[in-house]
Amino acid sequence: MSSADPTERTGPAGPVDPPVQPGLADCARELADGRTTSSALVGAAFARIEASRHTLNAFRQLRREAALAEAAEADRRLEAGERLPLLGVPVAVKDDTDVAGMPTYFGCDGALPPATDDSEAVRRLRAAGAVVVGKTNSCELGQWAFTEGPAFGITRNPWSTAHTPGGSSGGSAAAVAAGLVPAALGSDGAGSIRIPAAWTHLVGIKPQRGRISVHPRGDAFQGLTVNGPLARTVADAALLLDAAAGPHPRDPHRPPAVDASAAARRDPGRLRIGLSLGAPFTLTRNAPHPEILRAVTALAETLARLGHHVEEARPRYGLIGLSFVPRATAGIAELAALHPEPGLLDPRTRSALRTGTRLGGRIVRAARAREVRQHARIGAFFDTARDGYDVLLTPTTAAPPPRVGAFDHLSAWRTELAMTSACPYAWPWNVLGWPGVNVPAGFTHDGLPLGAQLLGPSRSEARLISLAAQLEADRRWYEHRPPVPGVPPADGR
């Protein structure tokens, strides 16, 4: 390994760790106790963002003046004795999320009008007192497991700037992993929270469909996409989830409320956990990398040591991909068709638009209708009355983080094949609409992060979060942090 490679200074041992930036709950406590101010926290976040702009490139848009004004107002409210869960705490949201006064580019190039209103998730974050500092980069329309594009450049992984942080919530993952902000909101339509969380050593929660509103997009990507948190600890992810959760009056999916923060403090009890290393059927070769097998197997051994019953198992996925493809491409087509300058879209996006248009209408309705049978078939895996499992444990990805540029110049079809081969595990849970949590599973020998998924049946966030918190207390993954932003790219790109 070259001495210029930033991964040489990282890895499981973390020989030279940077100063610890406070997490989301830490910031909230320090503000409530009067040990810091929102103006100081928000100003420091902007300083870190600026210092990392040319190396990590995590943010598409910043709200510098507005956020500093909101921080000053938060300080006045705190001084007056007001208390809210996130009053004065800086957070970030993804580029697909409406923030009033800012364009919602969603990774695209071109001139787009500013949003007139906050999305429901942002409205709730503001109601909890959070200060949104900006919007993080996303690949074009959230299609890919990398965060690169002509509109904003390359977003890089803090653990190694030669590698991608994943996608499509790669900007949010890079920002949190590097400590630019204590937590961020992402979205997940095929693993877009869990994949970048795995590749940046974070906790990423894909909640139950409808848990965090996607309004004004209602039934985003034909019901595949949900919003969720990325953070360094389970408690921080749960806190952001609680702050953002809740429906808009016109939302079609409205699960009953859950107290994620309470779940993070609760023992999960002794659970029956199925370990599945095989991926659902796809048209690609997707055997997991040996180091991922090693890491996820070690995580399973930890769960067994903690008292859980763990055994190899395999859910009956069936041909679930036949439902995913029409829904995903129809969702892309619906958004791409709204772009005022379609010629600026990536050729791969235009290809997806054509495919999604062909697969729309009757085909996509039939794909959605199959969800009831898929719930019954895969739900049988969790039928504890029939000796089923409480939780499914799988790798989050089949490959470690790819190098930046690995998907350049590929056709739409070859890009999809390459991504499916690297990331075959996450997307079925988007078809089902059920919750999943990525937890850090360790590192490759070169210091690149790896992740594992805790997956459950409908509305099982509390159990998954409790189990993730128990794992975190044992493995203490939050102690390992990437180098200080500012390291030049190893490959000079």
N, C-alpha and C positions, 0 to 999 in steps of 0.2 A: 504493500500500500504506500502510495506517495505521501510525503510529509505535507503536501498541500491539500490532501483529502480531509475535509472537515470531519468525516466519520472517525478519523483516527483519534479524535479527542472525545469521543462519546462512547456509548455502549452500556452494557449492564452495570459496570462498575462506576461509570461517570467520574473519571479521575479528576477532572477539573470542572466542577459544577459552577454555573454562574450564580449571582445573587438570586434568592428566591423572591419572585413577585407574589404578593398576596393573592389568594384565591378569592372567589366570589363571596363566600361566607365570611372570610377574613376581612375583606373590604367593608362589608356591611357592618360587622361588629366594630371595626375601628372607627367608622363614621359615627355609629350610634354612641360609642364611648367617648367621642370627642378627641380621639388620638390622631386623627388626620382630617382633612377636608376634601370635599368633592372636587374643588378647584385644583387641589394638589394631585389627586388621583387622575383626573381627566387630563390635566396638563402633562403629567408624566406619561400617560398612555400615548398622547400625541407625539411626545419626544421619542418614545420607543418606536412608534410607527414610522416616523420620519427617518430614524437611524437605520431601519431595516428596509426602507423602500426599494433600494437598488439591489438588495440581496434576496429578500423574501418576496417582496411585491405582493403582500397579502390583501391590500385594500384597493377597491375600485374608486370609491368616493368617500370623502371625509366631511364631517359637519363641524369644523373647527370652531367657528364663531358661535353657531347656535348651541353646540354642546358646552362650550365654556360658559355661555350665558345661563344655560340650564344648570350647570354645576354651581354657579354662584347663587342661583335661586334655591338649589337644594341645600346649600350651606345656610342660607337664611332660615329655611324651614327646619333644618336640624337644630339650629341655635334656638329656635322658638319651641323646641321640644317635640316636633312632629317625628313620628317613626313609621316607616314603611319597610317592607322586606328588602328592597334594593335602593332605598332613597340615596341618591348621589353616586351610585356605583356605575362605572363605565362598562358598557357591553357593546358588542357588534352584532350586526345582522347580515345575512347573505344578500347578494346582488339580485336575487329573485323576489325580494321582500319589499313591499311598498312602504316608503317613508315619505310623508308629506313634504313636498318641495324638492324632491330628488327624483330623477329618472329611474325607472326600474329596467335597467339594461339587460339583466339576466345573461350576462356574458357576451352580449351582442355588440356589434359596431353600429354606428349610425346615430342620428339625432332623434331622440325620443323625448316626449314631453314629460315634465315632472308629474309625479303622482299628486293628486289633489288631497288625498286622505291617507292616513296611516292604515296599514293592514291591521286586522284584528289582533294579531300576535304582538305587533309593535304597540298598539294602543294599550294592551294589557301590561306590557313591559313598562311603558311610561306610567301607567296607573300604579305600578309597584314602586315607582320612583327611579327606575333605571335611566341612565343617560346614554343614549345611542351615539357613539362617536363616529360611526361610519358604516359603510357597506363593503363586505368582503368579496373578493373575486370568486367567480364561478365560471366553469366552461360554458360554452354556448348552449342555452336552454337546458342545462343540467344533464347532458346526454352521456358524458364520458367520465371515466375514472381517473382523469388527470385534469389539471386546471391550467390550461394554456390556450392562447388564442390571439389573433391579430388585433383585437380591440383593446387588450390590456397587457399582453406579453405573457411571461411565464411566472407562475407562482411556484415557489420552491419550498422544499421540506427543510425545516430548521435543523433536523438531525443530520442532513447532508444536502447541501444546496445543489448537488448534482442530480438529485432525485426529486420526483414529484411528491407532494403531500397527499395525492389522490384527488378525487373529485366525486361529485361536483361541488361539495362544500369544502374544497381545498383551501380557499382563502380563510374561512372561519377556523379550520383546523390549524393552519400555519400560524394564524394570529394568536390562538390560545396556547399552542405548544411552545411558541417563542416567548410567551408572557407579555405580548403586546396588550392584550385585554385578559381579564380573568375568566371570561366565558363568552360564548357566542352562540347565536342561533344559526342552525343550518336547515337543510331540507333533504329528504330521503325518498327517492322514487324508485331506486333499484340498489340501494346500499350507499347513497350519497352522503350520509352521516357516518355510517359504520365503517365504510372503507377508508376515508381519510382519518377517522379516529384510530383505526388499526395501524395505519402507516405513519402516524405522528405521536403514538403513545398517549392516547387520550381515552377518556370515557365518552362514548357517544350513544345517546338514547334515541332510538326510533320508537316513538310512542304508538299507542293504538290509533288507528285512523279516527280523526276527529278530536283527538285529545287536545292538540293545539290547533286552533283554526288556521286554515289556509285562505280564508276570505281576504280579498274579493274573488279568489279563484275557485271557490266553492268545492268542486269535486276534482281537484287538480290532477292532471294526467290520468283521467279516467279512474280516479280513486287510488292510484298508486302512490302519490306523493303526500308526505306528512312533514310537518315542521318538528324540529327537536333540538336539544342542547348538545354542545360539545364543551367539555371542561376537563380539568386535570384530576378531579376527584369525583367520587360518586355523590357526595353531599352537595358539591357545587352544581353538578348537572341536575340533581333533583331540585335544588333551589330555583334554578332557571326554569325548569319544567313547570314547577308550581306557579311561578310568576307569569308565565306566558300561556298557561293552559286555560281552556274555557271556550265555549262556542260563540260564534256570531249568531244573531237571531235567525239568519237565513241559511245556516250550515245544514247540510243534509245528514251529517254524522255527528251524534251527540252522546258519547259514552258518559256514564256517571263519573262524578269527580273522584280523583284519587289524591291522597296526600303523599306525594313522593318523598318529601323531606322526612316525614315520620317513618316511612318504609326504610329509608337509609339508616335509621337509628335502630331498627328492629332486627332481632335474630331471625333468620329465615326458617329455622327448624331443620329437621333432617329431611332432605329431599331425595327423590329418585330421579337421577339425571342420566339421560341417554347421550352417549358420545357418538357422533356421526362424522366420520372423516370423508365419506363419499359425498359427491355433489349431485344435485339433480341432473337429469339427462339434458345435455345440450349437444350441439353439433361440433363441439371442440374437445380436444384433449385437455383435461383440467385436473390431472393428478396433483395434489398439493406438493409444494417444494419440501424437501426433507427437513429443512430447518423449521418450517411451519408445523410439520407433523411432530417434530420433537417438542416444540413450544406448547402446542395444544395438548399433547399427551401429558406433558408435565403439569399443565393447568388441571387436567382431569385428576392426576395423582394428588394435587393439592386439595381438590374438592373431596376426594376420598379420605384424605387425612383429616379434613375438617369434620368428618362424620357422615358425609352423604354417601348414598349408594350410587355408584357410577358403573355403568356397563356399556359396552358397544351396542348400538341400536341403529335403526334406519327408518325414518318416516317414509310413508308411501307417497312420494311426491307425484308420481304419475307423469303425464305429459303436461305439466303445469306451464311450461314455456309457451304452449299454444295459446294460452290465455294472456301471457305477459306481452308478447310481441305486438299484437294488435292494439292493446291498450297503451303501451309505451309510444309506439309510432304515431297513433292517433293523437296522443297528447302533444307530441312534438309538432305535428301538423297543425293543430289548433293554435298553438302559440306562434309558430313560424308564419302562419297566414296573416297574423296581425301586424307583422313587422312592416314599417312604412317603406323600407328600402330592401326588398328581398334579395337583390343582387349582392348585397354586402354580407349575406349569410355564408357560412362555410359550405363548400360543395357537399360535404357529408350531411349537413343539416338539410339542404335542399333535396338530397336523395331521400332522407327520412320523411320529409314533407310529402314527397310523391308516394312513398310506401304507405304512410299513415292515411293519406287521402284514399288510397285504394282499399285499405283495410278498415276504414271507418264505417259508419252506418250499421248495417245488419251484422257484419262480422264482429265488430267490436261489441255490439249488444249481446251477441251470442257468447263472446269471451267473458263478459261480465256475468252473464247468467250462470256460467259454470262455477262461479265462486261458491255457491251454496254447496255443491257436491264436493268441491275441494275442501271446504271447511269440515265437512263430515269425514272425508277420507283421511286428511292429515290430522284433524282433531282427534281421531281415534288413538293417535300416538299419545295423547295427553289424558286419556280417559282413565283416571286413577281407580275408578270403580272396577275396571277390568285389567288391573295390573299395569296401567299405563304410567307415563313419566310426568314429572312436574316441570322439567326443564330439558330443553335440547341444547347440547353444547356442540358447536361446529367451529372450524376455522372461519374467520371473517373473509379472508382472501386465500387464493391458492398460491400466490406469489408474493415475495417481498416488494417494496416500492420500486417501480420501474424508474429508469433514468429519464430526466426531462428530454423531450424530443423523441422518445421511443415510438410515438405514434404519428410523427410527422410524415406527410406525403403518402399515407395509406389511404386506400379507397374507403368508402363508407362500409362496405362489406368486410374488408380486412380489419378495419378498426373495431367493428363489432366482434369479430372472431377473436382478436387479440385481447379485447377487454373481457369477453366472456370466459376465455381461458384463464385469465388472471383473477377474475372476480366472479366465480360461479355460485357462491354460497348465499349471497344476501337477498337477491331479488325475489325469491318465492314469498318471503314474508311481506313484501309490498303487494303482491297479488292477494294475499290473505287479509291484509290490513291489520295484522297482529303485531305486538310489540317485540322488540329485540334490543339488546344492550351490547355494544362492543366494550370489551375490557382489554387492557394491555396484557399481552401474553409473553413478553420478553423481546429479545433482539436477535438478529442474525449475528454471525461471528464478526461481521463488518460494522456492527452497531446500528443497523437499520431496524426500526420498530416493527413488531408483528402483533396481530390481535386475534381474539376469539370472540364468538358470539354466544350470548345466553339468549335463547329464544323460548317464547312461551305461547300459550293459546290466547284467545281473545281476552283483553282487559287484564292481563297478568303483570302489568308494570310493577306493582308493589312487590311481588315475589322476586322478580328479576333484579330489581334495585336492591332489595335486602340481601340477595345472594351476592351481587356485585360488591356491596359494601363489606360483606364478610370476607370475600376474597381480597379486597383492597387492604383490609386491616392486617391480613396475613402477609401479603406480598409487597405492600408498601411501594407500589409502582410510582407514586407521586414524588418519591425521593430522587428519581432519575430524570434529569432535564437536559435539553440540548444546549449547545454552546450559545454564547451571546450573539444576537444578530449582528451582522456586519462582516462575517467571514466571507471572503470572495469565493465565487463558484469554483469547484474543483476542476471543471472542464473549460473554464474561461468563457462559457456561453453568455 
